Amino acid sequence: MGFDTDVLIIGAGPSGLMLANEFEKHQVDYQIIDQSLERSHYSKALVVHSRSMEMLDMLGLADKFTTRGLLIKNIELYYKKERILENDFSLLHDDTDHPYLCIFPQSDTEAILERNLPPTKVLRGNKLLSLHTTDNGTIASIEKEDGRITTIKGKYMAACDGAHSRVRKELNMNFKGKSEDVHVMLGDVKLNNLQEKNKLRLISSDAGMMFLAPFKNGYTRVIAIDYQKQDMDGEVDLVGLQESVNKISPDPLRISDPYWLSNFTASHRQVDHYFKDGVFFVGDAAHIHNPAGGQGMNVGIQDASNLAWKLAYVLKYQLSVNLLATYEEERKKVAEDVIKKTNRMIRGITLQSKLGISTRNFVLKRLSRSLIMKKMISKNMSQISVDYRFTDLSKFMPHTRRGRQAGDRVPNHHNEEFHLYEKLRAGKCLLLMNIEDDDPDIFCEKVLPAIEDFNERVGGIISPYFIVNAESWLPDKHRSFLIIDRNKEISHKLGLKKGEVIVIRPDAHVLTHLSRFRLKKLAACLQAQFG
């Protein structure tokens, strides 16, 4: 059948818009539909974590977030008036260019992502009515804003339509999980006497838990769990939220001017499979969990980045569809781990027994004294600790004794000559070979023909670069392939010894890292990844 688009994206939230921006980078034809007539004006998700900032950096969009967002480095946890933990994200300064929490309302995130797309790519007021899948693609029945019914045929579909996904229901996908039996109230309000506006604060008491996150225009996100309102019916109002704040807060806090009030019962759920009959599930359509740690939107953004380059390579270069199976293998476990961690977090902060509270407080105060443990907590929350070493493909790849291994995240590395994430904006895999002070002409003559042959057979998906110590070694005909690393900073950060090769995927994870003695296995590694 003829196709209207390569990929039809259902849902113009952060996941769908991130996927679309990635497709723009890879020059994949796509179309987004969303039943809403306009973007939501509510803040919803507030935190953009370090790893998501890195993904945005690879799109050239990170500066738009850092210049407008509130960059917060500290989270404090209190029991009544006693501070039992302070975590400092600036401890990550050696691990990422973004050692902070970027407080940025979801409505603004969506605005930046949508404005970076051609205006015709997002069709609002278009509601998915039904879905039919074939061996060759998907057919979506759409109700347009004026009531007309039309169809859109795509080679693939991406379900980015949230926790109540219509696509998931159309395909009868299980969304397994359960309620966590914790009722949560939240409000974007103004506070009369919030003293520190550059920190996030979580306050636990015998009456409940409260989280305070200042963001923009004098507003603060207040999240409250009131133990006496766990059977609450109906919507939350300002009076009810103030009543709970009064009980939980050790200091007087008066809230006013509500911009958004909401409430929900926390739960966690996940689909059995992230791909079915030509349809991929991304973000909240694939997994949901409680809001502890601000993980949800960030997991969805990273789902999109993981899927986009794989789908682009299959569509553009006719690579094996086996590459698409790695999306589920990699991202499903990440969401499973987030569900477990957020469930433990909300259980921990809502303990009500005296023994449980005293044990928790004792442990957290001990952790607060250890820089190693605080850094580990920050890495975990910021999602820069996520890797794919657990996959079959990563285990298949040869390993060096030291340095980054297959599946590891690669942080940005840059100097005056080279900016890793800028190179990844082209959407290609990077092959970096450290030849230090050897004659690069010899390596270029031996390695470049092999890479050129691979690119000719598969598609131009590999960009090779050779890391050298001094400019004096640069032959003119190979100048564009060379990176000057005079102080060995780049090779050191990559863990790349002389003669070694590392291949970095478009989403800044290691495909393979080979010692100089195992370079003959490079072709087999590329074949295993790309088929």
C-alpha positions as CSV (number, residue, x, y, z in Angstrom):
1,M,0.0,0.0,0.0
2,G,1.0,3.6,-0.4
3,F,2.1,5.4,2.7
4,D,1.3,8.9,3.9
5,T,4.3,9.0,6.2
6,D,7.1,6.8,7.5
7,V,6.1,7.2,11.1
8,L,2.8,8.4,12.6
9,I,3.3,9.7,16.1
10,I,0.2,9.7,18.3
11,G,0.5,12.4,21.0
12,A,2.3,15.8,21.1
13,G,3.6,15.6,24.7
14,P,7.3,15.6,25.6
15,S,7.9,12.0,24.3
16,G,6.2,12.5,21.0
17,L,7.8,15.9,20.4
18,M,11.2,14.6,21.4
19,L,10.8,11.7,18.9
20,A,9.8,14.2,16.2
21,N,12.9,16.4,16.9
22,E,15.1,13.3,16.6
23,F,13.4,12.4,13.3
24,E,14.2,15.9,12.0
25,K,17.8,15.3,12.8
26,H,17.8,12.0,11.0
27,Q,15.6,13.3,8.1
28,V,12.9,10.7,8.7
29,D,9.4,11.5,7.4
30,Y,6.9,11.7,10.2
31,Q,3.6,13.2,11.3
32,I,2.3,14.0,14.8
33,I,-1.4,14.1,15.6
34,D,-2.9,15.2,19.0
35,Q,-6.5,15.5,19.9
36,S,-5.9,18.7,22.0
37,L,-6.5,21.9,20.1
38,E,-3.5,23.6,21.9
39,R,-0.6,22.8,24.2
40,S,-1.4,22.5,27.9
41,H,-0.7,25.6,29.9
42,Y,-0.1,23.6,33.1
43,S,3.4,22.9,34.4
44,K,3.0,19.2,35.1
45,A,6.5,17.6,35.1
46,L,9.0,20.2,36.4
47,V,12.4,18.6,36.4
48,V,14.7,18.0,33.4
49,H,17.4,15.7,34.7
50,S,21.1,15.7,33.6
51,R,20.8,12.8,31.1
52,S,17.8,14.4,29.4
53,M,19.7,17.7,29.2
54,E,22.5,15.7,27.4
55,M,19.9,14.4,24.9
56,L,18.7,17.9,24.3
57,D,22.3,19.0,23.9
58,M,22.7,16.5,21.1
59,L,19.8,18.3,19.4
60,G,21.4,21.7,20.0
61,L,18.5,22.7,22.3
62,A,20.1,22.5,25.8
63,D,20.9,26.3,25.9
64,K,17.2,27.1,25.5
65,F,16.6,25.3,28.8
66,T,19.6,26.5,30.8
67,T,19.0,30.2,29.9
68,R,15.3,30.1,30.9
69,G,15.2,27.3,33.6
70,L,16.0,27.5,37.3
71,L,19.2,25.4,37.8
72,I,19.1,23.9,41.2
73,K,22.0,21.9,42.8
74,N,20.6,21.0,46.2
75,I,17.8,18.8,47.5
76,E,17.2,18.8,51.3
77,L,15.2,16.2,53.2
78,Y,13.8,17.2,56.6
79,Y,12.1,15.3,59.3
80,K,10.1,18.1,61.0
81,K,12.8,20.8,61.5
82,E,15.7,18.4,61.4
83,R,17.7,18.2,58.2
84,I,18.5,14.5,57.7
85,L,19.9,14.6,54.2
86,E,21.2,17.2,51.7
87,N,22.2,16.1,48.3
88,D,24.4,18.2,46.1
89,F,24.2,17.6,42.3
90,S,27.2,19.8,41.7
91,L,29.2,16.7,42.8
92,L,28.6,15.5,39.2
93,H,30.6,18.3,37.6
94,D,33.2,15.8,36.4
95,D,30.6,13.4,35.0
96,T,28.3,15.7,33.0
97,D,28.1,19.2,31.6
98,H,24.8,19.5,33.4
99,P,25.4,18.9,37.2
100,Y,22.1,20.3,38.4
101,L,18.3,19.9,38.2
102,C,16.8,22.1,35.5
103,I,13.5,23.2,36.9
104,F,11.5,23.9,33.8
105,P,7.7,23.4,33.4
106,Q,6.5,20.7,31.0
107,S,4.4,23.3,29.2
108,D,7.6,25.2,28.3
109,T,9.5,22.0,27.4
110,E,6.7,21.2,25.0
111,A,6.8,24.7,23.5
112,I,10.5,24.6,22.8
113,L,10.3,21.1,21.2
114,E,7.3,22.0,19.1
115,R,8.7,25.3,17.9
116,N,11.8,23.5,16.7
117,L,9.6,21.6,14.2
118,P,8.1,22.7,10.9
119,P,4.6,24.0,11.7
120,T,2.9,21.5,9.5
121,K,4.3,18.5,11.4
122,V,2.0,18.8,14.4
123,L,-1.7,18.4,13.6
124,R,-3.8,19.4,16.6
125,G,-7.5,18.7,17.0
126,N,-7.0,15.3,15.3
127,K,-8.3,12.4,17.4
128,L,-7.4,8.7,16.8
129,L,-10.6,6.7,16.4
130,S,-9.3,3.3,15.5
131,L,-6.2,1.5,14.4
132,H,-5.7,-1.3,11.9
133,T,-2.3,-3.0,11.5
134,T,-1.1,-5.0,8.5
135,D,2.0,-6.9,7.6
136,N,3.2,-3.7,5.8
137,G,2.3,-0.9,8.1
138,T,-0.5,0.8,10.1
139,I,-3.7,2.5,9.2
140,A,-5.1,5.1,11.6
141,S,-8.7,6.4,11.4
142,I,-8.7,10.0,12.4
143,E,-11.4,12.5,13.3
144,K,-10.3,16.0,12.3
145,E,-11.3,19.2,14.1
146,D,-14.2,19.8,11.8
147,G,-15.6,16.3,12.3
148,R,-14.4,14.8,9.0
149,I,-13.0,11.3,9.1
150,T,-9.8,10.5,7.3
151,T,-7.1,7.9,7.4
152,I,-3.3,8.1,7.7
153,K,-1.2,5.2,6.6
154,G,2.3,4.8,8.1
155,K,5.1,2.3,7.9
156,Y,5.3,2.5,11.7
157,M,3.4,4.1,14.5
158,A,4.7,5.5,17.8
159,A,2.2,5.6,20.7
160,C,3.2,8.6,22.7
161,D,-0.3,9.3,23.9
162,G,0.2,9.0,27.6
163,A,-1.0,6.9,30.6
164,H,-4.5,6.6,29.1
165,S,-3.2,5.6,25.7
166,R,-5.9,5.0,23.0
167,V,-3.4,3.1,20.9
168,R,-2.7,0.7,23.8
169,K,-6.4,0.0,24.2
170,E,-6.9,-0.5,20.4
171,L,-4.2,-3.2,20.4
172,N,-5.5,-4.7,23.6
173,M,-2.1,-4.3,25.3
174,N,-1.9,-5.3,29.0
175,F,-0.8,-2.5,31.3
176,K,0.2,-4.5,34.3
177,G,0.7,-2.9,37.7
178,K,-1.1,-1.8,40.7
179,S,-2.0,1.2,42.9
180,E,0.5,2.2,45.6
181,D,-2.4,3.3,47.8
182,V,-0.9,6.8,48.3
183,H,-3.2,9.8,47.6
184,V,-1.2,12.8,46.4
185,M,-2.3,16.5,46.3
186,L,-0.4,19.1,44.3
187,G,-0.7,22.7,43.6
188,D,1.3,25.4,41.7
189,V,0.8,28.2,44.2
190,K,2.6,31.3,45.7
191,L,4.1,31.0,49.2
192,N,4.2,33.9,51.5
193,N,7.6,33.2,53.1
194,L,9.7,30.7,51.1
195,Q,13.2,31.8,52.2
196,E,15.4,29.7,50.0
197,K,14.5,29.7,46.3
198,N,17.5,27.8,45.0
199,K,16.8,24.5,46.8
200,L,14.2,21.8,46.6
201,R,12.9,20.7,50.0
202,L,11.1,17.5,51.1
203,I,9.6,17.6,54.6
204,S,8.3,14.5,56.4
205,S,6.4,14.7,59.6
206,D,4.0,12.6,61.7
207,A,1.1,14.1,59.7
208,G,2.4,13.4,56.2
209,M,4.9,14.5,53.6
210,M,5.4,17.7,51.6
211,F,7.6,18.7,48.7
212,L,8.4,22.3,47.8
213,A,9.9,23.1,44.4
214,P,10.1,26.8,43.4
215,F,10.0,27.4,39.6
216,K,9.0,30.6,37.8
217,N,7.1,33.9,38.2
218,G,7.1,33.4,42.0
219,Y,5.3,30.1,41.9
220,T,6.2,27.0,43.9
221,R,5.1,23.4,43.2
222,V,3.6,22.0,46.5
223,I,3.1,18.3,46.7
224,A,1.4,17.0,49.8
225,I,0.6,13.5,51.1
226,D,-1.7,13.9,54.1
227,Y,-2.1,10.7,56.1
228,Q,-5.6,11.7,57.2
229,K,-6.8,12.3,53.6
230,Q,-5.9,9.0,52.0
231,D,-9.5,8.1,51.3
232,M,-10.2,11.6,49.9
233,D,-12.9,11.8,47.2
234,G,-13.3,14.7,44.7
235,E,-11.0,17.4,43.6
236,V,-8.5,19.3,45.8
237,D,-9.1,23.0,46.5
238,L,-6.9,25.7,48.0
239,V,-8.5,25.4,51.4
240,G,-7.9,21.7,51.6
241,L,-4.3,22.0,50.4
242,Q,-3.6,24.8,52.9
243,E,-5.1,22.6,55.7
244,S,-2.7,19.8,54.9
245,V,0.3,22.2,54.6
246,N,-0.5,23.5,58.0
247,K,-0.4,20.0,59.5
248,I,2.8,18.9,57.8
249,S,5.0,22.0,57.7
250,P,7.0,22.8,60.9
251,D,6.9,26.5,59.9
252,P,3.9,28.6,59.0
253,L,3.4,28.6,55.2
254,R,0.5,30.5,53.6
255,I,-0.4,29.5,50.0
256,S,-2.3,31.7,47.6
257,D,-3.0,32.4,43.9
258,P,-3.3,28.8,42.7
259,Y,-2.5,28.4,39.0
260,W,-3.1,24.6,39.0
261,L,-4.5,22.2,41.6
262,S,-4.7,18.5,41.1
263,N,-4.8,15.2,43.0
264,F,-4.3,11.5,42.2
265,T,-3.5,8.1,43.6
266,A,0.0,7.0,42.9
267,S,0.4,3.8,40.9
268,H,2.8,2.0,38.7
269,R,2.1,0.1,35.4
270,Q,4.0,-1.2,32.4
271,V,3.2,-2.8,29.1
272,D,4.4,-6.4,28.4
273,H,6.0,-5.3,25.1
274,Y,7.2,-2.0,23.7
275,F,6.6,-3.1,20.1
276,K,3.7,-4.8,18.6
277,D,2.4,-5.1,15.0
278,G,4.4,-2.1,13.8
279,V,3.6,0.1,16.8
280,F,6.1,1.3,19.4
281,F,5.1,2.4,22.9
282,V,7.0,5.4,24.2
283,G,6.9,7.3,27.5
284,D,3.8,7.1,29.7
285,A,2.0,5.0,27.1
286,A,4.6,2.3,28.0
287,H,5.1,2.9,31.7
288,I,3.9,5.0,34.6
289,H,5.0,5.3,38.2
290,N,4.7,7.7,41.2
291,P,6.3,11.2,40.9
292,A,9.1,10.6,43.4
293,G,12.4,11.9,42.0
294,G,10.8,13.5,39.0
295,Q,11.7,10.6,36.7
296,G,8.7,10.1,34.5
297,M,9.0,12.7,31.7
298,N,12.8,12.1,31.6
299,V,12.4,8.4,31.0
300,G,10.0,9.1,28.2
301,I,12.5,11.6,26.6
302,Q,15.2,9.0,26.7
303,D,12.9,6.3,25.3
304,A,12.4,8.6,22.3
305,S,16.1,9.2,21.8
306,N,16.8,5.5,22.0
307,L,14.1,4.5,19.5
308,A,14.6,7.3,17.0
309,W,18.1,6.5,15.6
310,K,17.3,2.8,15.4
311,L,14.1,3.4,13.5
312,A,15.8,5.9,11.3
313,Y,18.6,3.5,10.4
314,V,16.1,0.8,9.4
315,L,14.0,3.2,7.3
316,K,16.9,5.0,5.6
317,Y,19.5,2.3,5.2
318,Q,17.3,-0.8,5.1
319,L,19.1,-2.3,8.0
320,S,17.8,-5.5,9.7
321,V,14.6,-5.0,11.7
322,N,16.4,-6.9,14.5
323,L,17.9,-3.5,15.4
324,L,14.4,-2.4,16.5
325,A,14.1,-5.3,19.0
326,T,16.9,-3.7,21.0
327,Y,14.6,-0.7,21.9
328,E,12.5,-2.9,24.1
329,E,15.4,-4.9,25.5
330,E,17.2,-1.7,26.6
331,R,14.4,0.6,27.7
332,K,12.0,-1.8,29.3
333,K,14.4,-2.8,32.0
334,V,15.3,0.9,32.6
335,A,11.6,1.6,33.3
336,E,11.3,-1.5,35.5
337,D,14.2,-0.3,37.6
338,V,12.6,3.2,37.9
339,I,9.3,1.7,39.0
340,K,11.1,-0.3,41.7
341,K,13.1,2.7,42.9
342,T,10.3,5.2,43.0
343,N,8.1,2.7,44.8
344,R,10.8,2.3,47.5
345,M,11.2,6.0,47.7
346,I,7.6,6.8,48.3
347,R,7.4,4.0,50.9
348,G,10.4,5.3,52.6
349,I,9.3,8.9,52.8
350,T,5.8,8.0,54.0
351,L,6.8,5.7,56.9
352,Q,4.5,6.2,59.9
353,S,5.8,3.8,62.5
354,K,8.3,5.2,65.1
355,L,10.8,2.5,64.4
356,G,10.6,2.9,60.7
357,I,11.0,6.7,60.9
358,S,13.9,6.5,63.3
359,T,15.7,3.8,61.2
360,R,15.2,5.8,58.0
361,N,16.4,9.0,59.5
362,F,19.5,7.3,61.0
363,V,20.4,5.8,57.6
364,L,19.9,9.0,55.7
365,K,22.0,11.0,58.1
366,R,24.8,8.5,57.7
367,L,24.5,8.7,54.0
368,S,24.7,12.5,54.2
369,R,28.2,12.2,55.6
370,S,29.5,10.2,52.6
371,L,30.4,12.1,49.5
372,I,30.6,8.8,47.6
373,M,27.1,7.9,48.6
374,K,25.7,11.3,47.9
375,K,27.3,11.3,44.4
376,M,25.8,7.8,43.8
377,I,22.4,9.1,44.8
378,S,22.8,12.1,42.4
379,K,23.9,9.9,39.5
380,N,21.0,7.6,40.0
381,M,18.4,10.4,40.2
382,S,19.9,12.3,37.3
383,Q,19.8,9.1,35.2
384,I,23.4,9.4,34.1
385,S,24.0,6.0,35.7
386,V,21.8,4.3,33.2
387,D,23.7,1.8,31.0
388,Y,22.8,-1.1,28.7
389,R,25.6,-3.5,29.8
390,F,22.9,-6.1,30.7
391,T,21.7,-6.7,27.0
392,D,22.7,-9.7,25.0
393,L,24.4,-7.5,22.4
394,S,26.5,-5.7,25.0
395,K,27.6,-9.0,26.5
396,F,28.6,-10.3,23.0
397,M,30.9,-7.3,22.4
398,P,34.6,-7.7,23.2
399,H,35.6,-5.9,26.3
400,T,38.8,-4.0,27.3
401,R,40.1,-4.4,30.8
402,R,39.5,-0.7,31.6
403,G,37.5,2.2,30.1
404,R,34.0,2.4,28.9
405,Q,32.3,-0.9,27.8
406,A,29.6,-1.7,25.4
407,G,26.3,-0.2,26.6
408,D,27.9,2.5,28.8
409,R,26.8,6.1,28.6
410,V,29.3,8.5,27.1
411,P,29.4,12.0,28.7
412,N,30.3,14.9,26.5
413,H,34.0,15.6,25.9
414,H,35.2,18.8,24.3
415,N,38.1,21.1,23.9
416,E,38.9,23.8,21.4
417,E,39.2,21.3,18.6
418,F,36.4,18.9,19.3
419,H,32.9,18.7,20.8
420,L,31.6,15.2,21.1
421,Y,27.9,16.0,21.3
422,E,28.1,18.4,18.5
423,K,29.5,15.6,16.3
424,L,26.6,13.4,17.4
425,R,24.1,16.0,16.1
426,A,24.6,14.7,12.6
427,G,22.9,11.4,13.7
428,K,25.8,9.1,12.9
429,C,27.9,6.7,15.0
430,L,31.3,8.0,15.8
431,L,34.4,5.8,15.5
432,L,37.3,7.2,17.5
433,M,40.7,5.7,17.3
434,N,43.5,6.9,19.6
435,I,46.8,6.9,17.7
436,E,48.6,9.5,19.9
437,D,52.0,10.2,18.4
438,D,52.0,7.5,15.7
439,D,51.9,8.6,12.1
440,P,48.2,9.1,11.4
441,D,48.7,8.7,7.7
442,I,49.4,5.0,8.2
443,F,46.2,4.5,10.2
444,C,44.1,6.5,7.9
445,E,45.3,4.5,4.9
446,K,44.5,1.2,6.7
447,V,41.3,2.0,8.6
448,L,39.5,4.6,6.4
449,P,39.1,2.3,3.4
450,A,37.5,-0.3,5.6
451,I,35.1,2.3,7.1
452,E,34.3,3.7,3.7
453,D,33.6,0.2,2.4
454,F,31.2,-0.4,5.3
455,N,29.5,2.9,4.8
456,E,29.1,2.2,1.1
457,R,27.5,-1.2,1.8
458,V,25.3,-0.2,4.7
459,G,24.9,3.6,4.4
460,G,26.9,6.5,5.7
461,I,26.3,5.7,9.4
462,I,29.9,5.7,10.7
463,S,32.0,8.9,11.0
464,P,35.6,8.0,11.8
465,Y,38.0,10.3,13.7
466,F,41.6,9.7,14.8
467,I,42.9,11.2,18.1
468,V,46.4,12.6,17.9
469,N,48.6,14.5,20.3
470,A,50.2,17.1,18.2
471,E,49.2,19.2,15.2
472,S,52.6,18.5,13.5
473,W,51.3,15.1,12.6
474,L,48.4,16.3,10.5
475,P,48.5,15.4,6.8
476,D,46.3,17.8,4.8
477,K,44.3,15.1,3.0
478,H,43.2,13.6,6.3
479,R,42.8,16.8,8.4
480,S,39.1,16.5,8.6
481,F,39.3,13.1,10.3
482,L,41.8,14.1,13.0
483,I,41.2,15.4,16.6
484,I,44.0,17.2,18.4
485,D,44.2,16.1,22.0
486,R,47.4,17.8,23.2
487,N,46.8,17.1,26.9
488,K,45.2,13.7,26.4
489,E,42.1,14.9,28.1
490,I,39.6,13.3,25.6
491,S,41.4,10.0,25.4
492,H,41.7,9.9,29.2
493,K,38.0,10.7,29.8
494,L,37.0,8.0,27.2
495,G,39.4,5.5,28.8
496,L,40.9,5.1,25.3
497,K,44.5,3.9,25.3
498,K,46.9,4.1,22.4
499,G,45.7,2.0,19.5
500,E,42.2,1.4,20.9
501,V,38.9,2.0,19.1
502,I,35.6,3.1,20.5
503,V,32.3,3.3,18.5
504,I,29.7,5.6,20.0
505,R,26.0,5.3,19.0
506,P,24.0,8.4,18.1
507,D,22.4,8.4,21.6
508,A,25.9,8.6,23.2
509,H,26.1,5.0,24.4
510,V,29.1,2.8,23.6
511,L,28.5,0.3,20.8
512,T,31.9,-1.4,21.3
513,H,35.4,-0.6,22.7
514,L,38.3,-2.6,21.2
515,S,41.9,-2.9,22.3
516,R,44.6,-2.6,19.6
517,F,45.0,-6.4,19.6
518,R,41.3,-7.0,18.8
519,L,40.7,-4.5,16.0
520,K,40.0,-7.4,13.5
521,K,36.7,-7.9,15.5
522,L,35.4,-4.5,14.5
523,A,33.6,-5.7,11.4
524,A,31.9,-8.5,13.4
525,C,30.8,-6.0,16.1
526,L,29.3,-3.7,13.5
527,Q,27.6,-6.7,11.8
528,A,26.2,-7.8,15.2
529,Q,24.7,-4.3,15.8
530,F,23.4,-3.5,12.4
531,G,22.9,-6.9,10.7
